[in-house]
Amino acid sequence: MRLELYNGLLQELATIKPELSSSCTPASLKQRHPGFEIWKLLEDTEILELMNDARFRPKAYAEHIVLRRFGLTSRQTLKKDRAKVRKAAASAVHPYPSVPR
């Protein structure tokens, strides 16, 4: 659940990043991308802060939003989630055992 939200927000933030440098408003961004989940999680003031931050990095910001949404305090939690997913994928039974991985 957390990683799904993180991946979705990362994609949305990467999509709007090029538009943040142009003269736009939070309302115009919401109009161009009405289905984005990010609008439910951010206030207009936070969107304005993104627009004014020249060092905005979608990956770090998506991580920050997920931590805040789930009440987490450590980035290590997301790293552990990713490790669990990788471990589960590695231990999954290959549909064709004779084919090397």
Backbone as CSV, one residue per row, in Angstrom:
resi,resn,N_x,N_y,N_z,CA_x,CA_y,CA_z,C_x,C_y,C_z
1,MET,0.823,-1.189,0.000,0.000,0.000,0.000,0.872,1.260,0.000
2,ARG,1.859,1.298,0.891,2.727,2.476,0.952,3.536,2.623,-0.322
3,LEU,4.073,1.516,-0.822,4.886,1.596,-2.026,4.051,1.931,-3.246
4,GLU,2.817,1.464,-3.282,1.924,1.808,-4.396,1.654,3.312,-4.403
5,LEU,1.383,3.863,-3.234,1.154,5.304,-3.131,2.419,6.059,-3.525
6,TYR,3.559,5.614,-3.026,4.835,6.262,-3.353,5.071,6.274,-4.863
7,ASN,4.899,5.128,-5.517,5.139,5.040,-6.958,4.182,5.929,-7.743
8,GLY,2.922,5.961,-7.327,1.945,6.818,-7.995,2.274,8.291,-7.834
9,LEU,2.621,8.694,-6.617,2.963,10.097,-6.372,4.237,10.482,-7.106
10,LEU,5.190,9.587,-7.142,6.435,9.858,-7.858,6.161,10.128,-9.335
11,GLN,5.322,9.325,-9.918,4.970,9.499,-11.327,4.231,10.827,-11.546
12,GLU,3.306,11.143,-10.660,2.554,12.392,-10.790,3.461,13.605,-10.620
13,LEU,4.326,13.576,-9.622,5.227,14.701,-9.378,6.220,14.873,-10.527
14,ALA,6.698,13.775,-11.074,7.604,13.861,-12.221,6.879,14.441,-13.438
15,THR,5.596,14.165,-13.547,4.809,14.698,-14.656,4.631,16.206,-14.551
16,ILE,4.376,16.691,-13.341,4.116,18.128,-13.197,5.387,18.958,-13.019
17,LYS,6.522,18.334,-12.740,7.753,19.084,-12.491,8.105,20.059,-13.618
18,PRO,8.070,19.655,-14.885,8.411,20.613,-15.941,7.444,21.811,-16.000
19,GLU,6.222,21.601,-15.579,5.225,22.663,-15.624,5.396,23.659,-14.475
20,LEU,6.098,23.265,-13.422,6.258,24.131,-12.261,7.129,25.343,-12.564
21,SER,8.036,25.219,-13.516,8.924,26.332,-13.826,8.220,27.423,-14.629
22,SER,7.180,27.051,-15.354,6.435,28.053,-16.110,5.473,28.783,-15.186
23,SER,4.927,29.861,-15.683,3.989,30.622,-14.844,2.633,29.919,-14.837
24,CYS,2.378,29.194,-13.764,1.105,28.496,-13.616,0.644,28.641,-12.176
25,THR,-0.579,28.260,-11.951,-1.157,28.340,-10.610,-1.556,26.938,-10.168
26,PRO,-1.778,26.750,-8.878,-2.261,25.440,-8.427,-3.566,25.037,-9.126
27,ALA,-4.438,26.018,-9.354,-5.709,25.715,-10.023,-5.491,25.241,-11.456
28,SER,-4.545,25.862,-12.164,-4.302,25.445,-13.546,-3.678,24.052,-13.601
29,LEU,-2.816,23.738,-12.641,-2.248,22.387,-12.582,-3.335,21.353,-12.314
30,LYS,-4.228,21.682,-11.401,-5.323,20.764,-11.084,-6.242,20.569,-12.284
31,GLN,-6.398,21.621,-13.079,-7.240,21.529,-14.271,-6.598,20.631,-15.320
32,ARG,-5.288,20.756,-15.502,-4.582,19.955,-16.499,-4.477,18.485,-16.112
33,HIS,-4.419,18.231,-14.806,-4.252,16.852,-14.314,-5.287,16.572,-13.218
34,PRO,-6.552,16.498,-13.589,-7.608,16.393,-12.572,-7.637,15.074,-11.807
35,GLY,-7.141,14.009,-12.364,-7.228,12.706,-11.708,-6.079,12.385,-10.773
36,PHE,-5.162,13.314,-10.598,-3.989,13.034,-9.777,-4.352,12.935,-8.298
37,GLU,-3.790,11.939,-7.648,-3.993,11.700,-6.216,-3.336,12.794,-5.371
38,ILE,-2.311,13.397,-5.917,-1.542,14.401,-5.173,-2.409,15.567,-4.713
39,TRP,-3.435,15.904,-5.470,-4.292,17.047,-5.115,-5.084,16.773,-3.836
40,LYS,-5.322,15.504,-3.545,-6.046,15.149,-2.319,-5.144,15.229,-1.095
41,LEU,-3.838,15.180,-1.313,-2.888,15.111,-0.210,-2.184,16.432,0.082
42,LEU,-2.225,17.368,-0.877,-1.526,18.643,-0.706,-2.495,19.812,-0.674
43,GLU,-2.176,20.788,0.138,-2.915,22.056,0.166,-2.344,22.962,-0.923
44,ASP,-3.101,23.986,-1.314,-2.619,24.921,-2.327,-1.322,25.606,-1.895
45,THR,-1.174,25.877,-0.616,0.053,26.525,-0.136,1.272,25.623,-0.343
46,GLU,1.079,24.317,-0.168,2.181,23.383,-0.397,2.529,23.295,-1.876
47,ILE,1.528,23.370,-2.732,1.775,23.360,-4.171,2.546,24.610,-4.570
48,LEU,2.179,25.746,-3.986,2.911,26.985,-4.253,4.369,26.873,-3.794
49,GLU,4.598,26.239,-2.667,5.971,26.027,-2.200,6.765,25.190,-3.200
50,LEU,6.117,24.163,-3.757,6.777,23.346,-4.787,7.147,24.195,-5.991
51,MET,6.238,25.055,-6.378,6.455,25.880,-7.557,7.615,26.852,-7.351
52,ASN,7.843,27.266,-6.120,8.900,28.237,-5.825,10.231,27.590,-5.459
53,ASP,10.248,26.277,-5.310,11.463,25.571,-4.913,12.223,25.104,-6.151
54,ALA,13.350,25.729,-6.421,14.143,25.379,-7.604,14.797,24.008,-7.458
55,ARG,14.975,23.544,-6.223,15.644,22.263,-5.984,14.649,21.122,-5.765
56,PHE,13.438,21.290,-6.189,12.384,20.279,-6.008,12.785,18.964,-6.671
57,ARG,12.749,17.872,-5.891,13.048,16.537,-6.398,11.819,15.658,-6.165
58,PRO,11.179,15.180,-7.243,9.961,14.376,-7.097,10.126,13.167,-6.202
59,LYS,11.252,12.479,-6.288,11.461,11.260,-5.503,11.447,11.562,-4.004
60,ALA,12.187,12.571,-3.598,12.255,12.924,-2.178,10.914,13.448,-1.674
61,TYR,10.235,14.229,-2.506,8.961,14.789,-2.065,7.885,13.709,-1.958
62,ALA,7.872,12.764,-2.906,6.912,11.655,-2.838,7.141,10.842,-1.570
63,GLU,8.396,10.624,-1.246,8.729,9.888,-0.027,8.234,10.641,1.213
64,HIS,8.437,11.935,1.227,7.994,12.778,2.347,6.469,12.705,2.524
65,ILE,5.738,12.758,1.424,4.271,12.722,1.489,3.790,11.374,2.025
66,VAL,4.409,10.295,1.573,4.014,8.955,2.034,4.299,8.808,3.530
67,LEU,5.456,9.281,3.965,5.781,9.213,5.391,4.747,9.978,6.207
68,ARG,4.396,11.159,5.740,3.409,11.980,6.449,2.032,11.325,6.431
69,ARG,1.643,10.777,5.303,0.310,10.165,5.140,0.111,8.981,6.080
70,PHE,1.171,8.195,6.267,1.073,7.000,7.106,1.593,7.218,8.514
71,GLY,1.955,8.437,8.850,2.418,8.747,10.197,3.756,8.116,10.538
72,LEU,4.607,7.960,9.542,5.919,7.355,9.748,6.965,8.445,9.983
73,THR,8.030,8.087,10.655,9.073,9.062,10.927,10.406,8.697,10.291
74,SER,10.539,7.501,9.784,11.821,7.048,9.255,11.703,6.595,7.806
75,ARG,12.654,7.040,7.001,12.722,6.589,5.611,13.069,5.104,5.538
76,GLN,13.651,4.582,6.608,14.033,3.175,6.646,12.823,2.256,6.464
77,THR,11.660,2.714,6.891,10.446,1.906,6.754,10.164,1.629,5.281
78,LEU,10.268,2.648,4.445,10.040,2.450,3.008,11.132,1.577,2.396
79,LYS,12.362,1.748,2.859,13.451,0.904,2.363,13.198,-0.558,2.718
80,LYS,12.693,-0.804,3.924,12.372,-2.169,4.336,11.223,-2.735,3.506
81,ASP,10.234,-1.881,3.196,9.131,-2.321,2.339,9.653,-2.754,0.971
82,ARG,10.553,-1.962,0.410,11.130,-2.299,-0.906,11.914,-3.607,-0.834
83,ALA,12.655,-3.787,0.243,13.432,-5.024,0.410,12.512,-6.237,0.495
84,LYS,11.395,-6.096,1.190,10.436,-7.208,1.297,9.869,-7.560,-0.074
85,VAL,9.561,-6.543,-0.871,9.014,-6.789,-2.206,10.055,-7.483,-3.078
86,ARG,11.309,-7.014,-3.010,12.377,-7.652,-3.795,12.586,-9.106,-3.370
87,LYS,12.554,-9.337,-2.069,12.757,-10.692,-1.558,11.619,-11.608,-2.008
88,ALA,10.401,-11.119,-1.961,9.252,-11.928,-2.389,9.337,-12.224,-3.888
89,ALA,9.780,-11.245,-4.670,9.905,-11.457,-6.112,11.011,-12.461,-6.424
90,ALA,12.090,-12.400,-5.671,13.203,-13.326,-5.903,12.853,-14.754,-5.517
91,SER,12.025,-14.899,-4.499,11.679,-16.252,-4.055,10.459,-16.814,-4.767
92,ALA,9.848,-16.022,-5.633,8.684,-16.502,-6.379,9.107,-17.639,-7.300
93,VAL,8.229,-18.592,-7.447,8.513,-19.743,-8.295,8.454,-19.288,-9.746
94,HIS,9.501,-19.614,-10.475,9.571,-19.275,-11.892,8.614,-20.196,-12.647
95,PRO,7.791,-19.639,-13.571,6.817,-20.480,-14.277,7.466,-21.537,-15.164
96,TYR,8.688,-21.299,-15.598,9.408,-22.262,-16.420,10.742,-22.576,-15.733
97,PRO,10.746,-23.589,-14.853,11.943,-23.865,-14.044,13.188,-24.174,-14.849
98,SER,13.042,-24.679,-16.056,14.219,-25.029,-16.837,14.890,-23.807,-17.451
99,VAL,14.211,-22.697,-17.466,14.778,-21.473,-18.020,15.541,-20.760,-16.909
100,PRO,16.833,-20.486,-17.126,17.597,-19.808,-16.070,17.126,-18.371,-15.885
101,ARG,17.271,-17.879,-14.658,16.861,-16.503,-14.361,17.863,-15.517,-14.840
